[in-house]
């Protein structure tokens, strides 16, 4: 890192300060960091870890494993991103700010429907209290003020508490913070007795 930082400084100096030829600087190879192999869990180990998770955390971890979602992608899922009829899950603005689709695990069909039914009851209760709005992407926010209260835009995994938006001063529910699942997963790995430094990314 020190070598690469020094090289970047030299490149900036020759290109933008001295305004001279920097071909010789560009030819200098950047230092490469050590490559570490990813931690991989067997199917039996995954079952053991999932066996020590329950409720929403079990559902989230199962989605990571069954759909290949990244941690933040799972946390920021919206209702409209789930398409069980076509067996697809939509990932919006994923890695590289790209959209993609992945598989909808058949085994999670009923658990997710039960979970969404509970989330919808909570959303309807929020609406009756004059709440129920959700943070939207900039483009959707400009289309219609009522979009933020529509069921399709709600988080699949909403937080249990409200926060107050600094700009609009509205009370809203954010999605569950990814650190919560990380803590539960780490504890489940220990409880399962798995001697690996596994993380949510291992799923």
C-alpha positions in Angstrom: 0.0 0.0 0.0 2.9 2.4 0.8 4.5 1.7 -2.6 1.2 2.1 -4.5 0.5 5.4 -2.7 4.0 6.7 -3.5 3.5 5.7 -7.1 0.2 7.5 -7.3 1.8 10.6 -5.9 4.5 10.5 -8.6 2.0 10.0 -11.4 0.0 13.0 -10.2 3.2 15.1 -9.9 4.3 14.4 -13.4 0.9 14.7 -15.0 -0.7 17.7 -13.3 2.1 19.6 -11.6 5.2 19.3 -13.8 3.2 18.7 -16.9 5.9 16.5 -18.2 6.2 13.0 -19.7 5.3 10.3 -17.3 5.7 7.2 -19.4 8.5 5.9 -17.2 6.3 6.3 -14.1 3.4 4.6 -15.8 5.7 1.6 -16.6 6.3 1.0 -12.9 4.4 -2.1 -11.8 2.0 -1.7 -8.8 2.6 -3.9 -5.8 0.1 -6.7 -5.5 -1.3 -7.7 -2.1 -1.4 -11.3 -0.9 -4.3 -13.3 -2.2 -6.3 -15.1 0.5 -8.6 -18.0 -0.3 -12.3 -17.5 0.6 -13.7 -19.5 3.5 -16.1 -22.1 2.1 -18.7 -24.0 4.2 -19.9 -27.4 3.3 -23.6 -28.2 3.0 -23.6 -29.9 6.4 -21.9 -26.8 8.0 -24.4 -24.4 6.4 -27.3 -26.5 7.8 -25.6 -26.4 11.2 -25.2 -22.7 11.1 -28.8 -22.1 9.9 -30.0 -24.4 12.7 -28.8 -21.8 15.2 -30.6 -18.9 13.5 -34.3 -18.2 13.8 -37.0 -15.8 12.6 -36.0 -13.0 10.3 -32.2 -13.7 10.7 -32.8 -17.3 9.5 -34.8 -16.1 6.5 -32.1 -13.6 5.6 -29.2 -16.1 5.8 -31.2 -18.6 3.8 -31.7 -16.0 1.1 -28.0 -15.3 1.0 -27.3 -19.0 0.6 -30.2 -19.9 -1.7 -30.1 -16.8 -4.0 -26.4 -15.9 -3.8 -27.2 -12.4 -2.5 -24.6 -10.2 -1.0 -25.3 -8.9 2.5 -26.3 -5.4 1.6 -28.3 -6.6 -1.4 -30.4 -8.8 1.0 -30.8 -5.9 3.5 -32.1 -3.5 0.8 -34.5 -5.8 -0.9 -37.9 -4.2 -1.7 -41.2 -6.0 -2.1 -41.3 -5.3 -5.8 -37.9 -7.0 -6.2 -39.4 -10.5 -5.4 -41.0 -12.3 -8.3 -42.0 -15.7 -7.0 -44.2 -16.4 -10.0 -41.2 -16.4 -12.2 -38.8 -17.7 -9.6 -36.7 -14.6 -9.7 -35.2 -12.0 -7.3 -34.2 -8.6 -8.7 -31.0 -7.0 -7.5 -31.1 -3.2 -8.0 -27.8 -1.3 -8.2 -25.7 -4.2 -7.1 -21.9 -4.5 -7.4 -20.7 -2.1 -10.0 -24.0 -0.2 -9.8 -25.6 -2.9 -12.1 -29.0 -4.6 -12.0 -29.2 -8.3 -12.2 -31.6 -11.2 -11.4 -31.0 -14.3 -9.4 -33.0 -17.4 -8.5 -35.9 -17.4 -6.0 -35.3 -20.5 -3.7 -38.4 -22.7 -3.9 -37.9 -23.8 -0.3 -38.3 -20.2 0.9 -41.5 -19.5 -1.0 -43.9 -20.1 1.9 -41.6 -18.6 4.6 -41.2 -15.4 2.6 -44.9 -15.2 1.9 -45.6 -15.6 5.6 -43.0 -13.0 6.4 -44.3 -10.5 3.9 -47.9 -10.9 5.2 -46.6 -9.8 8.7 -44.7 -6.9 7.2 -47.8 -5.8 5.2 -49.9 -5.8 8.4 -47.3 -3.7 10.1 -47.2 -1.3 7.0 -51.0 -1.0 7.1 -50.9 -0.2 10.8 -48.2 2.5 10.0 -50.4 4.0 7.3 -53.3 4.3 9.7 -51.1 6.3 12.0 -50.1 8.7 9.2 -46.7 7.0 8.7 -45.6 4.3 6.3 -43.3 6.3 4.0 -40.0 4.8 2.9 -36.8 6.3 1.4 -36.8 6.1 -2.4 -34.2 6.4 -5.1 -34.0 9.9 -6.6 -35.8 9.0 -9.8 -38.8 7.4 -8.1 -39.0 10.2 -5.5 -39.7 12.8 -8.2 -42.5 10.9 -10.0 -45.1 11.0 -7.2 -45.1 11.9 -3.5 -47.5 8.9 -2.9 -45.0 6.4 -4.2 -43.1 6.4 -0.9 -46.2 4.9 0.8 -46.9 2.2 -1.8 -46.6 -1.4 -0.7 -44.4 -2.4 -3.6 -41.6 0.0 -2.5 -41.5 -1.1 1.1 -38.4 -2.9 2.5 -38.7 -6.7 2.7 -36.8 -6.5 6.0 -37.9 -3.3 7.7 -36.4 -2.1 10.9 -38.4 -2.4 14.1 -37.9 1.3 15.0 -38.5 4.6 13.2 -36.1 7.3 12.3 -36.7 10.9 11.4 -35.4 11.9 7.9 -33.1 14.9 8.2 -34.5 16.6 5.0 -38.3 15.8 5.0 -38.6 15.4 8.8 -40.8 12.4 8.2 -40.7 9.4 10.5 -39.8 6.3 8.5 -38.7 2.8 8.9 -35.2 2.0 7.5 -34.2 -1.5 6.4 -32.6 -3.8 9.0 -28.9 -2.9 9.3 -26.6 -5.5 7.9 -24.5 -5.6 11.0 -27.3 -7.2 12.9 -27.2 -10.3 10.7 -23.4 -10.3 10.9 -23.5 -10.5 14.7 -26.1 -13.3 14.7 -24.3 -15.3 12.0 -21.0 -15.1 13.9 -22.7 -16.3 17.0 -24.3 -19.1 15.1 -21.0 -20.3 13.7 -19.6 -20.5 17.2 -22.6 -22.3 18.5 -22.4 -24.8 15.7 -18.8 -25.5 16.7 -17.4 -24.8 13.2 -13.6 -24.0 13.5 -13.6 -21.6 10.5 -13.6 -17.8 10.2 -16.9 -17.9 8.3 -18.9 -14.8 7.6 -22.1 -14.0 5.8 -20.0 -13.8 2.6 -19.2 -17.5 3.0 -22.8 -18.2 2.2 
